[in-house]
């Protein structure tokens, strides 16, 4: 008599976990962070340049 109660694992395949999208997600997140950093730097430079061009009111 064979023991049919114990399941056997399928041969040659692993569970699909979605880990193949991780590099794309990390790349997209890095681009968003870089874009946000560039926007903050540009805004600070613009604010500093604008304040230097206008004479101070005494």
PyMOL commands that set and color helices and strands:
alter all, ss='L'
color gray80, all
select helices_A, chain A and resi 19-53
alter helices_A, ss='H'
color red, helices_A
deselect
rebuild
show_as cartoon
